[in-house]
Amino acid sequence: MSVSLELGIFLSIISMILIFAVVSNFLVVIIVARNKKMRSATNIFIGNLSLSDIILGAFVLPQNLHDLTHAENFHEGEILCKIVNGFPIFCITASIFTLVALSCERKHSIVHSLRPQLTLTTSKKIVVSVWVLAGIVSTPSFVEYSVTTVGLKKNVTIESCGSTFHRTFSIFNGLCVLLLAYVIPLIIMWYNYVLIIKFVMKKTSSVRDTPTFQLKRNRNNAHCGNNEEMTLKTTSNENITTNSTSKPSTSRLETIETTEKRGLPSNSFLFAKRMKIIKMLILVAVLFAICWLPYFVSLVIAKMNGTDDSEDYKGSYNLLKIFLATFSVGYNVILYVIFNPNFRKAILDIIYCRGCKKRRTIQTGSENKEEKGQDRNKMHVSSVA
């Protein structure tokens, strides 16, 4: 089938985004799997999100691009028909359930920081549960779609991949998917993030009552006390008495400064780091909701109209849907690099092969040591001889 220039440019752009998405998300999975320092509960969920994006970008979305150039007839068979229609729901459900788990974990970490936190073992069990639940939600869609033969004119027939359910069951399945894989998870996510934002605003509004401001106040008072004591020292002839009164102020200043150095800056740094991750996750959730909204809208409308939601492949709405779906599997890694310095450093280390250089340095160092040891043994043998 001939492809127009505009469609060719569109396919080229989408293909490049998919290649970038698959490679970058694969790097994220490798970083979480191989780097022990990156194995936190949050990063386990981020790695699972990347795994879902890899499946979408490597197997599902390329088939949609293929359908753009072969829209008249479906020659790919029964298995691909089910994959194209069932796997998007499977992966989308796994992704949004993972985002819900991320929001719950962040809420527990910030709002309920004094309670026991999520362990790696528990987070891995949650990841397995996410995929099991995604499989349960998407199973009806795998069963619903199948290849059927459609007659057009006289002896002309085509193969079509569409729903084989009764219209009532098809609409019911579409509404269930919309609620379970989009609406309800988004409500839970926004509820958790609203609680986090309210908690942060409450803490910042009462910041004047925190020890930071009290310490600053005490330090200012201590400085004032030192100035007054220096004045008394110049005007009074009793130097010993003046010196003895100035020592408590100095020790008080040292106590205040050491308390500030040891306690508060580290806590504020940790809090700022957590809030940066929260901003990243909120942005991920917002973009996810925007990117997949056209997909769910077209899915429900097609089921209500009794048509195949894949019809009109070259329409502007379908092209927008494919572009947003492709963008959704590629933007996560960009946000990780921007907001998370640990991921940024780990990805750059892999790109520039810094670990390889360290290994080479260690290997050359060990080889030099072995050569020196052999030289010493030879010298020892020759001296004995």
C-alpha positions in Angstrom: 0.0 0.0 0.0 1.3 3.5 -0.9 2.1 5.9 2.0 1.7 9.6 1.7 4.5 12.0 2.6 2.8 13.3 5.7 2.1 9.8 7.0 5.7 8.8 6.2 7.0 11.7 8.3 4.5 10.8 11.1 5.6 7.2 11.1 9.3 8.2 11.2 8.8 10.5 14.2 6.8 7.9 16.1 9.4 5.2 15.3 12.3 7.3 16.6 10.3 8.1 19.8 9.6 4.4 20.3 13.3 3.5 19.9 14.3 6.1 22.4 11.5 5.0 24.8 12.5 1.3 24.7 16.2 1.9 25.0 15.9 4.5 27.8 13.4 2.4 29.8 15.6 -0.6 29.4 18.4 1.4 31.0 16.1 2.3 33.9 15.3 -1.4 34.5 19.0 -2.3 34.3 19.9 0.4 36.8 17.3 -0.7 39.4 18.2 -4.4 38.9 22.0 -4.1 39.1 22.6 -1.1 41.3 22.0 -2.0 45.0 22.0 1.7 46.0 19.0 2.3 43.7 16.9 -0.5 45.1 14.4 1.5 47.2 10.7 0.9 47.3 10.1 4.0 45.1 12.7 2.9 42.5 11.3 -0.7 42.4 7.9 0.8 41.3 9.7 3.1 38.8 11.4 0.1 37.3 8.1 -1.7 37.0 6.6 1.3 35.3 9.5 1.2 32.8 8.9 -2.5 32.2 5.3 -1.8 31.3 6.5 1.0 28.9 8.9 -1.4 27.3 6.1 -3.9 26.5 4.0 -1.1 25.0 6.8 0.5 23.0 8.3 -2.8 21.7 5.3 -5.0 20.9 2.0 -3.1 21.0 2.5 0.3 19.5 4.5 -0.9 16.5 1.5 -3.0 15.5 -0.6 0.1 15.5 1.9 1.8 13.2 1.7 -1.3 10.9 -2.1 -1.0 10.9 -1.8 2.6 9.6 -0.3 1.3 6.3 -2.5 -1.9 6.1 -5.9 -0.7 7.3 -8.0 -2.5 4.7 -7.4 -6.1 5.8 -6.1 -7.8 8.9 -3.7 -10.5 7.9 -1.8 -10.9 11.2 -3.9 -13.7 12.7 -5.8 -14.4 15.8 -3.0 -14.0 18.3 -1.9 -10.6 17.1 -5.6 -9.5 17.1 -5.9 -10.3 20.8 -2.5 -8.7 21.6 -3.2 -5.5 19.8 -6.5 -5.0 21.7 -5.8 -6.7 25.0 -2.2 -5.8 25.7 -2.8 -2.0 25.8 -5.3 -2.5 28.5 -3.0 -4.9 30.3 0.0 -2.6 30.2 -2.0 0.6 30.9 -3.6 -1.1 34.0 -0.3 -2.2 35.2 1.2 1.3 34.8 -1.6 3.1 36.5 -1.7 0.6 39.4 2.0 1.1 39.8 1.4 4.9 39.9 -1.2 4.3 42.6 1.3 2.2 44.6 3.9 5.0 44.2 1.4 7.6 45.5 0.6 5.4 48.5 4.2 4.8 49.2 5.1 8.5 49.0 2.1 9.4 51.3 3.2 6.8 53.8 6.8 8.1 53.7 6.0 11.8 54.2 2.7 12.0 56.0 3.3 8.9 58.2 7.1 9.1 58.4 7.2 7.8 62.0 5.5 4.5 61.1 7.3 1.5 59.7 8.1 2.1 56.0 7.6 -0.1 53.0 10.4 -2.8 52.6 11.9 -4.1 49.4 10.3 -7.5 49.9 6.8 -5.9 50.3 7.3 -3.7 47.3 8.2 -6.7 45.1 5.1 -8.5 46.3 3.1 -5.4 45.4 4.6 -5.4 41.9 3.6 -9.0 41.4 0.1 -8.2 42.6 -0.1 -5.3 40.2 0.5 -7.5 37.2 -1.9 -10.1 38.5 -4.7 -7.5 38.9 -3.8 -6.0 35.5 -4.2 -9.5 34.0 -7.6 -9.9 35.6 -8.9 -6.6 34.4 -7.7 -7.2 30.8 -8.7 -10.8 30.5 -12.2 -10.0 29.1 -10.6 -7.8 26.4 -8.3 -10.7 25.3 -11.4 -12.9 25.0 -13.6 -10.3 23.4 -11.5 -9.5 20.3 -11.1 -12.0 17.5 -10.6 -12.2 13.7 -13.8 -12.4 11.7 -14.6 -12.5 8.0 -16.6 -9.6 6.7 -18.4 -9.7 3.3 -18.3 -6.5 1.2 -19.6 -7.0 -2.3 -20.7 -10.3 -3.9 -17.6 -12.5 -3.5 -15.4 -9.9 -1.9 -14.5 -10.5 1.8 -11.9 -9.1 4.2 -10.5 -10.2 7.5 -11.3 -7.9 10.4 -10.1 -7.8 14.0 -13.1 -6.7 16.2 -15.3 -7.5 19.1 -17.2 -10.8 19.2 -19.2 -10.0 22.3 -22.8 -9.0 22.4 -23.2 -5.3 22.4 -24.4 -5.2 26.0 -21.5 -7.2 27.3 -19.1 -5.2 25.2 -20.4 -1.9 26.6 -20.2 -3.4 30.1 -16.6 -4.5 29.6 -15.7 -1.0 28.2 -17.2 0.8 31.3 -15.5 -1.7 33.7 -12.1 -1.0 32.0 -12.7 2.7 32.1 -13.5 2.7 35.8 -10.9 0.1 37.0 -8.0 1.1 34.8 -8.5 4.9 34.6 -11.1 6.7 36.8 -10.8 4.9 40.1 -6.9 4.8 40.1 -6.7 8.5 39.2 -9.1 9.3 42.1 -6.9 7.4 44.6 -3.7 9.0 43.2 -5.0 12.5 43.5 -6.4 11.8 47.0 -3.0 10.7 48.1 -1.2 13.7 46.5 -3.7 16.1 48.0 -3.0 14.7 51.4 0.7 15.1 50.8 0.3 18.7 49.7 -2.0 19.6 52.6 0.5 18.1 55.0 3.4 20.0 53.5 1.4 23.3 53.5 0.5 22.7 57.2 4.2 22.1 58.0 5.4 25.2 56.2 2.7 27.4 57.7 3.9 26.5 61.2 7.6 26.7 60.3 8.0 29.7 62.7 7.3 27.5 65.6 10.0 25.0 64.6 13.4 24.8 66.3 15.1 26.4 63.3 13.6 29.8 64.0 14.1 29.4 67.8 17.8 28.6 67.2 18.2 31.6 65.0 16.5 33.8 67.7 18.7 32.4 70.4 21.8 33.0 68.2 20.8 36.6 67.7 20.3 37.0 71.4 23.6 35.4 72.1 25.3 37.8 69.6 23.7 40.7 71.4 24.8 39.4 74.7 28.4 39.2 73.5 28.3 42.8 72.3 27.1 44.0 75.6 29.7 42.0 77.4 32.5 43.5 75.2 31.2 46.9 76.1 31.3 46.1 79.8 34.8 44.7 79.3 36.1 48.0 77.9 34.4 50.2 80.5 34.9 48.0 83.6 38.2 47.4 85.4 37.2 43.9 86.6 38.5 41.8 83.7 38.2 38.5 85.5 34.5 39.0 86.2 33.9 40.1 82.6 35.7 37.1 81.1 33.9 34.7 83.3 30.5 36.1 82.2 31.4 35.9 78.5 32.2 32.2 78.5 28.6 30.9 78.9 27.5 33.0 75.9 30.3 31.5 73.8 29.5 28.0 74.8 25.8 28.6 74.1 26.7 29.8 70.7 28.8 26.7 70.0 25.9 24.5 71.1 23.4 26.3 68.9 25.8 26.1 65.9 26.6 22.4 66.4 22.8 21.7 66.7 22.1 23.4 63.5 25.0 21.7 61.7 24.1 18.2 62.9 20.3 18.2 62.8 18.3 20.7 60.8 20.1 21.1 57.5 20.1 17.3 56.9 16.4 17.1 57.7 15.6 20.0 55.4 17.7 18.5 52.7 15.9 15.2 53.0 12.5 16.9 53.0 13.5 18.9 49.9 14.7 15.7 48.1 11.4 14.0 48.9 9.3 16.9 47.7 11.3 16.9 44.4 10.4 13.3 43.9 6.8 14.1 44.7 6.8 16.9 42.0 8.2 14.4 39.5 5.6 11.7 40.3 2.7 14.2 40.2 3.9 15.4 36.8 4.1 11.7 35.6 0.6 11.1 36.8 -0.8 14.2 35.1 0.9 13.4 31.8 -0.3 9.8 32.0 -3.9 10.9 32.5 -3.7 13.3 29.6 -2.0 10.9 27.2 -4.4 8.0 27.7 -7.6 10.0 27.9 -8.2 9.8 24.1 -7.7 6.1 24.1 -10.3 5.4 26.8 -12.8 7.9 25.2 -12.5 6.2 21.8 -12.8 2.8 23.4 -16.0 3.5 25.2 -17.6 5.4 22.3 -16.7 2.6 19.9 -18.3 0.0 22.2 -21.4 2.1 22.6 -21.7 2.6 18.8 -21.1 -1.1 18.2 -18.1 -0.4 16.0 -14.5 -1.3 16.1 -12.4 1.3 18.0 -9.6 0.8 15.5 -11.6 2.0 12.5 -10.6 5.1 10.6 -6.9 4.5 11.2 -5.8 7.5 9.2 -8.2 9.9 10.9 -6.7 12.9 12.9 -8.1 11.7 16.2 -6.5 8.2 15.8 -3.2 9.8 14.9 -3.4 12.0 18.0 -4.2 8.9 20.1 -1.2 7.0 18.7 1.1 10.0 19.2 0.0 10.5 22.8 0.3 6.8 23.6 3.8 6.9 22.1 4.8 10.0 24.0 3.5 8.4 27.3 6.1 5.6 27.1 9.0 8.0 26.5 8.6 11.0 28.8 9.1 9.1 32.1 12.8 8.7 31.6 13.2 12.4 30.7 11.5 13.3 34.0 13.7 10.9 35.9 16.8 12.5 34.5 15.5 16.0 35.3 14.2 15.5 38.8 16.3 12.5 40.1 20.1 13.1 40.3 20.7 9.4 41.2 19.0 8.2 38.0 20.8 11.0 36.0 24.2 9.9 37.3 23.5 6.2 36.8 22.3 6.7 33.2 25.3 8.9 32.4 27.6 6.2 33.9 26.1 3.6 31.6 26.3 5.9 28.5 29.9 6.9 29.1 30.8 3.4 30.4 32.3 4.8 33.5 32.0 1.4 35.2 34.0 -0.2 32.4 36.8 2.3 33.0 36.8 1.5 36.7 36.9 -2.2 36.0 39.8 -1.7 33.6 41.7 0.4 36.2 41.1 -2.3 38.8 42.2 -5.0 36.3 45.4 -3.2 35.3 46.2 -2.5 38.9 45.8 -6.2 39.8 47.9 -7.2 36.8 50.6 -4.8 37.9 50.6 -6.2 41.4 50.9 -9.7 40.0 53.8 -8.7 37.8 55.5 -7.0 40.7 55.0 -10.1 42.8 56.4 -12.3 40.2 59.5 -10.0 39.8 60.0 -10.2 43.6 59.9 -14.0 43.5 62.4 -14.1 40.7 64.7 -11.8 42.6 64.4 -13.9 45.7 65.2 -17.1 43.8 68.2 -15.6 42.1 69.5 -14.3 45.4 69.1 -17.7 47.0 70.9 -19.3 44.1 
